[in-house]
Amino acid sequence: MKKNILWGILNSIFLIVFNVLFFVLGGTEHNLSVWMSYGFIHFAYFMLLFTPIITRESKKTRQY
């Protein structure tokens, strides 16, 4: 249980730092294209974290 919490915190560090820098340096007044990019960055990072959960390793897919 503690291991999962620690990994969750470590995986969240990038998003926390990114969001702090985004809002501190840029503020909240942005064009639609910036907000779309912001959303896609978050979506891509969540997919990066979620991919190992949805994939399974089997003997057929293992690379030697």
C-alpha positions, 0 to 999 in steps of 0.5 A: 500500500505504501509503495503504491502511494510513493509511486503515485507521488513520484509520478505526480511530481512532473505534473505538479512542477509543470502546472506551477511553472505554467501558471506562475510564468504564464498566468491564466490568460491564454488562447484556445490553442494553448489550453488545447496543448495544455490538455493534450500534455496532461492526456499524454502524461496520463496515458504514459502512466496508465499504459503499464497498468493496461498491458500484460506481459506474457511469455509470447510478448517478452523480448530476450 
